Amino acid sequence: MTSSDIIDLRSDTVTRPTKEMRQAMAAAEVGDDVFGDDPTINRLQEQVADLFGKEAAIFLPSGTMANQVAIKTHTQPGNEIICHKKSHIYSSEGGAACAISGCSLALLEGEGGIFSASNMIGAIRPDDQHCPRSSLVVVENTHNTGGGTAWALGEIGEVCSSARARGLKTHLDGARIMNACIATGTTPALYAEHFDSATICFSKGLGAPVGSALAGSKEFIARAKRFRKMMGGTMRQAGILAAAAIYALDHNVQRLADDHANAALLVELLSDCSHIAARKPETNLVFFEIDPNWGSAKKVQEEAARHGIWVIAMGPQIVRAAIHLHIDGDDINRAAKVLGGILS
């Protein structure tokens, strides 16, 4: 089986730069970004700041680093961060909030990765010397392991205003923020106006090979730059990477609606399969629950791979399929046929 026979649904991070994006990268004007001399990075940072309605932004190698720089900038050792129990900062960043920033995490329940303002308020520690100090609330939008769920603007407003009234800072993990915007008809600026800081990832559905950005006030970003340097995230002539991100923002946002439609199509085509269940996806991530009488998610992953369909087990009975810019309707039909055949 050749690579062209593979339909890779493991993640939207598997996207590769298109010919047009590579051309933009090759043509990028570059300089030394540590000295602030890379015009393409400067242009991207200005574009991201404007996108989020913030004063400034910085370019970073990854979404994990963007989140951790934000956490380090907002907190002090001994503070506590409030987030959902399935948040990326807790489950998928190697314990970095504890190791790097010395923070504990208070974990909230909530369907689809969404938690209420009342639950958040209930997690705030009293002003007592025995307790860590609650200092930061993190919202992930869309929420990956919640099924690609997009937060409603009103829900975010309630959480953030409640946090701010109690002296807490707020951070938006917007790795897939453009998916949330396309799904809800909301702009990044409307989402981000509730937060002190916000991130965006370019290497997922937007299709760039690498990179994320962090936005906030000028004072916040000036402090964040120091922590980016401390964590080894400063780069030199990285305008070739920033050019890919600019191309992604200019050309690959509106087409995310195609990914959402293909995700819904995959669920529809498998709706009659008796050993697999999924709710209609809100964005590009499909989570299937596998009937334990049939077998495990790992078994589905292995059986599908033998037929050239790559999905990923996200739990004992949960399989995820991520739709992205390299997947079209024909791929969805083939994937559904294979998965349906395995599970019928």
GUZALUM-319884 format. One record per residue (C-alpha): residue number from 1; y, x, z; residue in one letter. Coordinates in steps of 0.02 Angstrom, whole numbers, padded with zeros to 5 digits. Example, Ala and Ser with C-alpha at 12.3 -4.5 7.8 and 13.67 -1.06 7.14 Angstrom:
REM residues 2
(1, (-00225, 00615, 00390), "A")
(2, (-00053, 00684, 00357), "S")
END
This chain:
REM residues 344
(1, (00000, 00000, 00000), "M")
(2, (00168, 00073, -00052), "T")
(3, (00333, 00055, 00039), "S")
(4, (00390, -00071, -00093), "S")
(5, (00246, -00184, -00041), "D")
(6, (00305, -00190, 00140), "I")
(7, (00411, -00332, 00206), "I")
(8, (00489, -00257, 00361), "D")
(9, (00539, -00390, 00487), "L")
(10, (00528, -00282, 00643), "R")
(11, (00717, -00273, 00666), "S")
(12, (00882, -00288, 00574), "D")
(13, (00906, -00105, 00619), "T")
(14, (00788, -00056, 00476), "V")
(15, (00921, -00091, 00345), "T")
(16, (00968, 00051, 00230), "R")
(17, (01137, 00083, 00149), "P")
(18, (01152, 00007, -00023), "T")
(19, (01205, 00105, -00177), "K")
(20, (01383, 00038, -00160), "E")
(21, (01391, 00086, 00024), "M")
(22, (01329, 00261, -00016), "R")
(23, (01465, 00278, -00147), "Q")
(24, (01595, 00229, -00018), "A")
(25, (01523, 00359, 00101), "M")
(26, (01526, 00494, -00032), "A")
(27, (01708, 00457, -00073), "A")
(28, (01767, 00454, 00108), "A")
(29, (01913, 00565, 00158), "E")
(30, (01867, 00660, 00316), "V")
(31, (01944, 00769, 00451), "G")
(32, (01908, 00827, 00628), "D")
(33, (01901, 00669, 00733), "D")
(34, (01911, 00763, 00898), "V")
(35, (02086, 00812, 00845), "F")
(36, (02116, 00635, 00780), "G")
(37, (02122, 00701, 00602), "D")
(38, (01989, 00595, 00517), "D")
(39, (02085, 00463, 00418), "P")
(40, (01931, 00357, 00382), "T")
(41, (01882, 00346, 00565), "I")
(42, (02063, 00306, 00609), "N")
(43, (02063, 00166, 00481), "R")
(44, (01900, 00095, 00548), "L")
(45, (01964, 00099, 00727), "Q")
(46, (02123, 00009, 00676), "E")
(47, (02020, -00119, 00580), "Q")
(48, (01905, -00152, 00729), "V")
(49, (02052, -00166, 00851), "A")
(50, (02132, -00293, 00735), "D")
(51, (01966, -00385, 00713), "L")
(52, (01950, -00409, 00901), "F")
(53, (02134, -00435, 00934), "G")
(54, (02140, -00281, 01045), "K")
(55, (02262, -00137, 01056), "E")
(56, (02141, 00003, 01013), "A")
(57, (01961, 00049, 00973), "A")
(58, (01847, 00201, 00963), "I")
(59, (01700, 00240, 00849), "F")
(60, (01535, 00289, 00933), "L")
(61, (01362, 00338, 00872), "P")
(62, (01268, 00190, 00946), "S")
(63, (01281, 00021, 01029), "G")
(64, (01197, 00088, 01185), "T")
(65, (01328, 00224, 01202), "M")
(66, (01467, 00098, 01169), "A")
(67, (01403, -00013, 01310), "N")
(68, (01379, 00132, 01429), "Q")
(69, (01550, 00205, 01395), "V")
(70, (01623, 00033, 01430), "A")
(71, (01525, 00018, 01592), "I")
(72, (01577, 00192, 01649), "K")
(73, (01759, 00152, 01609), "T")
(74, (01758, -00013, 01703), "H")
(75, (01661, 00036, 01859), "T")
(76, (01641, 00157, 02003), "Q")
(77, (01477, 00221, 02077), "P")
(78, (01411, 00093, 02201), "G")
(79, (01479, -00055, 02101), "N")
(80, (01369, -00196, 02038), "E")
(81, (01363, -00270, 01863), "I")
(82, (01321, -00453, 01836), "I")
(83, (01222, -00493, 01678), "C")
(84, (01076, -00596, 01614), "H")
(85, (00904, -00535, 01665), "K")
(86, (00859, -00505, 01482), "K")
(87, (01021, -00417, 01436), "S")
(88, (01010, -00264, 01326), "H")
(89, (01106, -00160, 01454), "I")
(90, (00967, -00195, 01579), "Y")
(91, (00808, -00202, 01476), "S")
(92, (00839, -00083, 01331), "S")
(93, (00958, 00057, 01380), "E")
(94, (00845, 00166, 01484), "G")
(95, (00922, 00124, 01653), "G")
(96, (01083, 00205, 01596), "A")
(97, (01199, 00096, 01701), "A")
(98, (01111, 00160, 01857), "C")
(99, (01088, 00340, 01800), "A")
(100, (01258, 00369, 01720), "I")
(101, (01376, 00253, 01814), "S")
(102, (01284, 00233, 01979), "G")
(103, (01288, 00044, 01968), "C")
(104, (01162, -00086, 02021), "S")
(105, (01136, -00245, 01921), "L")
(106, (01132, -00426, 01978), "A")
(107, (01021, -00521, 01857), "L")
(108, (01050, -00703, 01811), "L")
(109, (00935, -00837, 01743), "E")
(110, (00980, -00943, 01593), "G")
(111, (00899, -01017, 01439), "E")
(112, (00921, -00912, 01283), "G")
(113, (01015, -00776, 01376), "G")
(114, (01157, -00894, 01419), "I")
(115, (01212, -00908, 01600), "F")
(116, (01336, -01026, 01679), "S")
(117, (01499, -00987, 01767), "A")
(118, (01428, -01062, 01927), "S")
(119, (01277, -00947, 01921), "N")
(120, (01390, -00799, 01891), "M")
(121, (01501, -00846, 02037), "I")
(122, (01348, -00863, 02148), "G")
(123, (01300, -00683, 02109), "A")
(124, (01467, -00608, 02163), "I")
(125, (01444, -00508, 02322), "R")
(126, (01548, -00543, 02477), "P")
(127, (01681, -00418, 02526), "D")
(128, (01567, -00333, 02652), "D")
(129, (01533, -00149, 02682), "Q")
(130, (01346, -00182, 02674), "H")
(131, (01354, -00243, 02494), "C")
(132, (01388, -00162, 02326), "P")
(133, (01553, -00217, 02253), "R")
(134, (01538, -00339, 02107), "S")
(135, (01654, -00268, 01975), "S")
(136, (01596, -00313, 01799), "L")
(137, (01518, -00459, 01705), "V")
(138, (01429, -00421, 01540), "V")
(139, (01394, -00553, 01408), "V")
(140, (01281, -00518, 01259), "E")
(141, (01325, -00617, 01101), "N")
(142, (01215, -00650, 01008), "T")
(143, (01082, -00628, 01140), "H")
(144, (00938, -00532, 01063), "N")
(145, (00789, -00573, 01174), "T")
(146, (00858, -00747, 01204), "G")
(147, (00814, -00784, 01023), "G")
(148, (00972, -00730, 00935), "G")
(149, (01069, -00862, 01033), "T")
(150, (01256, -00877, 01001), "A")
(151, (01368, -00918, 01149), "W")
(152, (01485, -01066, 01132), "A")
(153, (01667, -01017, 01150), "L")
(154, (01692, -01139, 01293), "G")
(155, (01547, -01065, 01392), "E")
(156, (01617, -00890, 01372), "I")
(157, (01790, -00950, 01424), "G")
(158, (01724, -01025, 01585), "E")
(159, (01624, -00870, 01632), "V")
(160, (01765, -00748, 01595), "C")
(161, (01905, -00848, 01676), "S")
(162, (01799, -00870, 01832), "S")
(163, (01764, -00684, 01836), "A")
(164, (01945, -00637, 01809), "R")
(165, (02003, -00755, 01947), "A")
(166, (01891, -00660, 02066), "R")
(167, (01949, -00487, 02014), "G")
(168, (01803, -00440, 01901), "L")
(169, (01816, -00357, 01732), "K")
(170, (01724, -00427, 01581), "T")
(171, (01633, -00340, 01438), "H")
(172, (01563, -00415, 01277), "L")
(173, (01406, -00333, 01209), "D")
(174, (01441, -00387, 01031), "G")
(175, (01304, -00290, 00943), "A")
(176, (01276, -00445, 00834), "R")
(177, (01446, -00525, 00860), "I")
(178, (01469, -00561, 00674), "M")
(179, (01307, -00660, 00673), "N")
(180, (01378, -00764, 00816), "A")
(181, (01540, -00790, 00721), "C")
(182, (01452, -00847, 00562), "I")
(183, (01339, -00964, 00661), "A")
(184, (01479, -01045, 00761), "T")
(185, (01628, -01032, 00644), "G")
(186, (01721, -00930, 00774), "T")
(187, (01818, -00770, 00743), "T")
(188, (01786, -00607, 00835), "P")
(189, (01962, -00614, 00905), "A")
(190, (01934, -00786, 00982), "L")
(191, (01776, -00725, 01066), "Y")
(192, (01852, -00560, 01121), "A")
(193, (02013, -00631, 01192), "E")
(194, (01916, -00678, 01348), "H")
(195, (01853, -00500, 01377), "F")
(196, (01929, -00337, 01435), "D")
(197, (01820, -00242, 01312), "S")
(198, (01705, -00281, 01167), "A")
(199, (01582, -00190, 01055), "T")
(200, (01518, -00214, 00879), "I")
(201, (01367, -00130, 00797), "C")
(202, (01371, -00085, 00612), "F")
(203, (01189, -00032, 00592), "S")
(204, (01104, -00202, 00615), "K")
(205, (01137, -00350, 00501), "G")
(206, (01294, -00270, 00432), "L")
(207, (01184, -00137, 00351), "G")
(208, (01270, 00027, 00393), "A")
(209, (01156, 00175, 00434), "P")
(210, (01233, 00214, 00603), "V")
(211, (01377, 00176, 00719), "G")
(212, (01462, 00055, 00837), "S")
(213, (01639, 00031, 00900), "A")
(214, (01717, -00013, 01067), "L")
(215, (01884, -00105, 01079), "A")
(216, (02004, -00138, 01222), "G")
(217, (02178, -00099, 01284), "S")
(218, (02261, 00068, 01244), "K")
(219, (02241, 00123, 01425), "E")
(220, (02057, 00072, 01427), "F")
(221, (02018, 00163, 01264), "I")
(222, (02109, 00321, 01320), "A")
(223, (01996, 00326, 01473), "R")
(224, (01843, 00279, 01369), "A")
(225, (01873, 00428, 01255), "K")
(226, (01848, 00545, 01402), "R")
(227, (01680, 00466, 01442), "F")
(228, (01629, 00467, 01260), "R")
(229, (01659, 00654, 01261), "K")
(230, (01565, 00672, 01425), "M")
(231, (01413, 00583, 01351), "M")
(232, (01415, 00688, 01193), "G")
(233, (01476, 00550, 01079), "G")
(234, (01625, 00634, 00997), "T")
(235, (01596, 00681, 00816), "M")
(236, (01687, 00790, 00692), "R")
(237, (01694, 00745, 00506), "Q")
(238, (01611, 00577, 00535), "A")
(239, (01721, 00484, 00412), "G")
(240, (01570, 00470, 00298), "I")
(241, (01491, 00360, 00432), "L")
(242, (01650, 00263, 00464), "A")
(243, (01662, 00228, 00278), "A")
(244, (01493, 00141, 00285), "A")
(245, (01555, 00034, 00430), "A")
(246, (01714, -00012, 00336), "I")
(247, (01611, -00060, 00185), "Y")
(248, (01499, -00166, 00296), "A")
(249, (01647, -00259, 00372), "L")
(250, (01724, -00287, 00201), "D")
(251, (01567, -00343, 00108), "H")
(252, (01422, -00388, 00222), "N")
(253, (01489, -00514, 00347), "V")
(254, (01488, -00679, 00252), "Q")
(255, (01314, -00643, 00181), "R")
(256, (01244, -00651, 00358), "L")
(257, (01233, -00839, 00326), "A")
(258, (01093, -00799, 00202), "D")
(259, (00995, -00712, 00341), "D")
(260, (01018, -00863, 00454), "H")
(261, (00957, -00980, 00316), "A")
(262, (00805, -00871, 00281), "N")
(263, (00762, -00867, 00466), "A")
(264, (00766, -01056, 00471), "A")
(265, (00659, -01062, 00313), "L")
(266, (00526, -00951, 00393), "L")
(267, (00513, -01069, 00542), "V")
(268, (00506, -01220, 00428), "E")
(269, (00366, -01147, 00322), "L")
(270, (00262, -01112, 00477), "L")
(271, (00299, -01277, 00565), "S")
(272, (00128, -01349, 00525), "D")
(273, (00032, -01198, 00589), "C")
(274, (-00061, -01251, 00745), "S")
(275, (-00067, -01082, 00833), "H")
(276, (00116, -01033, 00821), "I")
(277, (00274, -01117, 00885), "A")
(278, (00459, -01079, 00868), "A")
(279, (00621, -01173, 00889), "R")
(280, (00744, -01174, 00745), "K")
(281, (00839, -01009, 00753), "P")
(282, (01027, -01006, 00775), "E")
(283, (01049, -00840, 00684), "T")
(284, (00937, -00709, 00604), "N")
(285, (00809, -00682, 00742), "L")
(286, (00649, -00785, 00748), "V")
(287, (00540, -00784, 00904), "F")
(288, (00365, -00857, 00885), "F")
(289, (00254, -00904, 01031), "E")
(290, (00071, -00870, 00993), "I")
(291, (-00064, -00986, 01058), "D")
(292, (-00166, -00881, 01184), "P")
(293, (-00323, -00972, 01125), "N")
(294, (-00298, -00884, 00958), "W")
(295, (-00255, -00713, 01028), "G")
(296, (-00109, -00601, 01073), "S")
(297, (00057, -00557, 00994), "A")
(298, (-00005, -00380, 00971), "K")
(299, (-00152, -00446, 00870), "K")
(300, (-00033, -00543, 00757), "V")
(301, (00070, -00385, 00733), "Q")
(302, (-00084, -00284, 00684), "E")
(303, (-00159, -00417, 00570), "E")
(304, (00006, -00449, 00481), "A")
(305, (00034, -00262, 00455), "A")
(306, (-00131, -00250, 00362), "R")
(307, (-00058, -00372, 00236), "H")
(308, (00109, -00281, 00222), "G")
(309, (00209, -00393, 00340), "I")
(310, (00286, -00297, 00483), "W")
(311, (00335, -00398, 00636), "V")
(312, (00347, -00341, 00816), "I")
(313, (00266, -00401, 00977), "A")
(314, (00402, -00433, 01107), "M")
(315, (00284, -00490, 01244), "G")
(316, (00103, -00537, 01271), "P")
(317, (00122, -00697, 01168), "Q")
(318, (00292, -00674, 01083), "I")
(319, (00318, -00608, 00907), "V")
(320, (00490, -00573, 00834), "R")
(321, (00539, -00575, 00652), "A")
(322, (00714, -00511, 00612), "A")
(323, (00791, -00562, 00446), "I")
(324, (00914, -00443, 00363), "H")
(325, (00999, -00400, 00200), "L")
(326, (00842, -00328, 00117), "H")
(327, (00747, -00492, 00141), "I")
(328, (00758, -00634, 00015), "D")
(329, (00677, -00803, -00009), "G")
(330, (00526, -00731, -00098), "D")
(331, (00495, -00614, 00048), "D")
(332, (00506, -00760, 00169), "I")
(333, (00380, -00861, 00069), "N")
(334, (00259, -00714, 00063), "R")
(335, (00280, -00679, 00249), "A")
(336, (00250, -00862, 00292), "A")
(337, (00094, -00867, 00183), "K")
(338, (00022, -00713, 00269), "V")
(339, (00065, -00768, 00446), "L")
(340, (00006, -00944, 00412), "G")
(341, (-00158, -00878, 00342), "G")
(342, (-00186, -00768, 00493), "I")
(343, (-00147, -00903, 00619), "L")
(344, (-00219, -01057, 00533), "S")
END
